[in-house]
């Protein structure tokens, strides 16, 4: 009973917090919906029936597309609580095997977050012919990826257009009560607000985030109350427009002109992309509660009241929202409106950062700097390059278009396109993930897709009136994304086809044909199996290699998060005498790669744990050609433990006492090492091995662990290839252009892999490699 009560309190708390993060963009839409709708030919229909018809379309759009599609259905298609286009794509990659990069391993299926889709049909349902058709054809997989990327591009455009239209619309209120504020002054103020907002992104929102929810709640209650007042004051009969009959009457009266205005009406659903993308901050239940009991009724009341006002004051259409505010409360509402606009802009900017990071995780975006500070919220990140690009483009949109209606045309295409693509992806999720009959998915597509297609076609008629901006920007970003993904995939396939055979390695003997020097060599490669060609190139050009070699692969798995205890997958390459290991470090698309000073220590700890697991016969088979792979959980029950501590000389001398008192030569050598290390008076981070139960440990295991420790103390070298990629001579002109020019340009102008992985420059060994793909 108490537990259920605590759960209910937690859901209500999340519902309260969701107002500031999830519903900001949606709640500010009344500022510009009617202005954009009546900006075209519909302006000439200054009748009560026309206003009633517009309100009826808005009401049923909110009800059908927001309430039924997003709140009831789409929020159920979460990926371990995450939403957005890449969450749907991740589900499809796992259950439909749609990934184009062949780096999947059987061990990935055992990640605890891999098959998390409660409440749906058994995943072992036999595949239909439609499923088999998509799985077999690479072009279908490529087409699906392009749909996901284009949806992500439209969301990025939202990060440009939402701040522009919300801030511009909120500042426009100054013109209602004072004619001194001419248009150029309004544009300057809006640009200043945007510059200040983007300039503060690097500081994070942890200090002011507690204000976001109260601001949006006050805003929603205010506009709901104003809507009730306007309904009673101006036209109480507006409630009749709740009947869909007025939609029919509206299109009969307005004809083509009414259809052309649909794009403006769809803006009432603007912000739904960010709402779904920000699902990971909260739960589906909390968002359903906040939307159903506060957001939905307040928006309906506001649109109803604004329509009642316009039905009697059509000459105020150019500033319909602020004109409908009673004079005594105008300035308080104006202040809250501008604060709500800032909150709405902040939520979509954060969602844009998250989308770009997810694109990078799926190898669809050049390497970028992702900042996450310890004091920030778990999901909060900051990408400097993207932030300044968004700021420049948002300011350019306001300066270039200047009118709210033109910005609304651009925003309308971005919103309708994004909603339609989400519906298409959800249709596939119903088939492949939920394992429902194709009839259900077809009904879903026909019901919601047909409505959104109508809005999209209507919005497309405004391409020459500002609507072309999101299409141009999305096409440009989509080209960058796909070129990067194509080049990355071709490079991976080249590595896969040119692996060094194990027969060749075994023929060299334990010394590998060159001098083995003390230390650990971490060789970075994208391969999850086999030995990369760069290794043979390294042995050919350098006279020595470290006594312990670990091939490190940092890869993204199509899950939002990989628990830390399941992150490291360790295996052995070749016989034990070769001292060669493989470590695959797995991240989810929402995991943040933090600057971990202890990565070396964690890695050595995992290798030591694997050695113990292997000796006990506990390592599970991964199917790798290199040998057995095991997910290493560094715990005490396996007996090998790495303790990381910061201590000065006096503290270090006492730390050596943790070693068991034994006459074993191995333990004596270990204790001698720590006694020697403890004589240094410099405070630094050190690692210590604790080897309990030594009586039950095989001698060869002790020797291998001791050798691993000696190699760690000798130093760690990071070996990474510098790739020079060219298309083959017999390639087509298009492929040469993409690889030799576009992909090479992106590689030269993005962050180096060593910087992205936080590899210390002093320990880095670069190795040039030529690729003919």
URFEN-V139661 format. One record per pair of residues at least 24 apart in sequence whose C-alpha atoms are under 7 Angstrom apart, sorted by the first residue. I is the first residue (numbers start at 1). J is the second residue. Records with the same first field share a line. If there is no record, write none. Layout:
I=J  J
This chain:
11=286
12=286
14=282  286
15=286  287  289  290
16=213  290
17=213
18=213  282  287
19=213  216  217
20=212  213  216  343
21=347
22=274  275  278
23=275
24=216  340  343  344  347
25=270  271  344
26=269  270  271  272
27=220
28=166  340  341
29=267  268  270
30=303  321
31=169  170  321
32=169
33=264  265  267  268
34=320
35=317  318  319  320  405
36=264  405  408
37=261  264  265
39=405
41=257
42=257  258  261
46=314
47=311
48=311
49=250
50=250
51=307  311
52=238  241  246  307
53=241  246  247  250
55=241  303  304  307
56=241  242  243  244  246  247
57=247
58=265  268
59=242  300
62=268  269
66=269
71=288
75=284
80=113  116
81=279  280  283
82=279  280
83=276  277  278  279  280
84=276  277
85=148  151  152  422
86=148  358
88=425  429
89=148
90=558  559
91=433
92=429  432  433
93=558
94=558
95=432  433
96=432
97=135
98=135  141
100=141
101=489
103=528
106=622
107=622
111=566
113=559
114=559
120=434
121=434  435
125=435
147=421
149=478
150=474  478
151=418  421
152=355
153=474  477  478
154=414  418  470  474
155=273  352  418
156=352
157=414  470  474
158=414
159=348  349  352  390
160=390  393  394
161=394  411
162=345
163=345  394
164=394  397  398
165=404  407  408
166=341
167=338  341  342
169=404
170=337  338  341
171=338
173=322  334
176=322  323
187=398  399  402
191=395
194=391
195=391
198=387  391
202=382
204=376
206=376  377
212=343
215=336  339  340
216=340
219=336  337  340
220=295  298
221=298
223=298  302
224=298  299  301  302
226=302  325
227=301  302  303  304  305  306
228=301  305
230=305  306  308  309
231=304  305  308
234=308  309  312
235=308
238=304  308
259=458
260=458
261=458
262=455  458
263=412  455  458  459
264=408  409  412
266=412  455
267=412
270=415
274=348  351
277=351
278=351
353=381  382  383
358=589  590
361=556  589
362=556
363=485
364=481  482  484  485
365=481  484
366=484  746  750
367=750  751  756
368=750  751
369=756
406=465  466
407=466
409=459  462  465  466  467
410=466  467  468  469  470
412=459
413=456  459  460  467
414=470
416=452  455  456
417=456
419=452
420=449  452  453
423=449
483=738  743
484=743
487=739  743
490=773
491=773
492=526
494=773
495=532  533
496=527
498=533
499=530  531  532  533
500=531  532  533
510=577  578
514=543  544
515=543  544  545
516=544  545  546  547
517=544  545  546  547
518=546  547  711  714
519=546  547  548  711  712  714  715  716
520=546  547  548  549  711  712  715  716  717
521=546  548  549  550  716  717  718  719
522=549  550  551  552  717  718  719
523=550  551  552  718  719  720
524=551  552  553  719  720
525=551  552  553
526=553  554
527=553
528=553  584
529=624  625  626
530=625  626
534=721  769
547=579  711
548=579  580  711
549=579  580  581
550=580  581  582  583
551=581  582  583
552=582  583  584
553=583  584  585
554=584  585  586
555=585  586  587
556=586  587  588  589
557=586  587  588
558=588  589
559=588  589
560=588  589  590  591
561=587  588  589  590  591
562=586  587  588
565=633
566=631  632  633
568=631  632
569=629  630  631  632
570=607  610  629  630  631  632
571=627  628  629  630
572=626  627  628
573=626  627
574=626
595=758
601=687
605=641  642
606=632  634
608=640  705
609=634  640
612=638
639=691  692
640=690  691
641=689  690
642=687  688  689  690
643=687  688  689
644=685  686  687  688
645=685  686  687
646=683  684  685  686
647=683  684
648=681  682  683
649=678  679  680  681  682
652=678
653=678
659=690
660=692
666=702  703  706
717=763  764
718=763  764  765
719=764  765  766
720=765  766  767
721=766  767  768  769
722=766  767  768  769
723=768  769  770  771
724=769  770  771
725=770  771  772
726=771  772  773
727=772  773
728=772  773
